[in-house]
Amino acid sequence: MAKTLIATATASSSSSLSFTSGIDSTYDVYEFHFVNIHPQTSGQYFQFQVNAAGQSGFNETMTTSFFRARHNESGSTASLDYEGGFDQAQGTAYQTIGLWGGANADENLAGVLTLYAPSSTTYVKHFQTTIIHNQSSNYAFNNFIAGYINTTSAIDEISFKYSSGNIDAGTIKMFGVS
Amino acid sequence: MPDISTINGIDITTLASFGGVAFADGQTLDGQNVALAPSDTHTFISSQTASSSSSLSFTSGIDSTYDVYEFHFINMHPATNSVLFEFQVNAVGQTGFNETITSTFFRAYHLENGGSAGLGYRTSYDQAQGTGYQELTENLAGSTGFDDSSASGVLTLYAPSSTTYAKHFTSRGNWMAASPVTVDTFVSGYINTTSAIDEIDFKMSSGNIDAGEIRMYGVATS
């Protein structure tokens, strides 16, 4: 079995979901699978940040890129665009991976964040994310975010949250790829 | 229903007399538990680790066992600055890593200083019935001053053992160029042969692979 479920975090009106153990040198690659992530508040951004070993505050330095495809339910608008407002250039903020999330009962976010070699003490830490979610104005958004956490320190904690309001429901599963 | 791999630790191949017997999860055999092979057949096959290597090749293990193969490249670091990470394949019985490829290449990027960001197609790195190595990145940072830079991602190869269809592949990788800049690269295409593919080679466009690991997985069998 090359993909091993390590831990699951389930939201219930949660301010954030964090994995503070299980990220180490056991696996070269970690995947975080988002299943039916539902915001309590409409129009917020779903985001993540990490801590280097021994650090706190979820504020590591990142350089990232962000582009997305979108299509609305009426069929009137569809496009593929770079999102210059949501990337980071050596920023320390939470990285947005979901845009203006819809909070209607059936709206949610799904996708996968892949984190490469978090325990390396030689290289920066690359990550890639593919997200599909309902946007609050009845769009389907398909987001592609990638970048690197610009530290040679090992990464051992990760946190997910909305830019405002709680995660009403949803599950994040952490897998190790061996 | 997955195949049975072992019964109480005894390899099924040693139990030929059970051939034709169908088991299900939770059943017992003469009071003994039956262990089934994992239903998730994302299976690690082999890995190659670079150490000032001119190339990393997988010359066995690509066959009809799996419908889909994944190559996870982790922290590929070139010995030389401004070189490209690339791959090619051999059809069965062929050599030279020069099969015909038609491919696409686009990427998003963002400089660390925030000076530039964008999304665009890169015509310099695609191929139209070309036989060159297919680029998976643009120019990597790799020389002194960029010791922490690398490229990581996944190349997926579909149905390499087919003798009917062309062989599709997709790749997504993130890497650092010397600007410094993060680049998220999407490369896809097909190897335009109906011959089975059984070998794959990864290298830098010039100079050695200083460090890095490539892990080959078999994903599924229909």
Interface residues (C-beta under 8 A of the other chain):
Chain A: M1 A2 K3 D28 V29 T63 T64 S65 F66 F67 L80 D81 Y82 G84 D87 Q88 A89 Q90 T114 Y116 A117 S120 T122 Y123 V124 H126 F127 Q128 F144 I145 A146 G147 Y148 N150 T152 V177 S178
Chain B: P38 D40 H42 T43 F44 H72 I74 N75 H77 A108 Y109 H110 L111 E112 N113 G114 G115 A117 G118 L119 D147 D148 S149 S150 A151 S152 G153 V154 R172 N174 W175 M176 P180 V181 T182 V183 D184 F186 A211 E213 R215 Y217
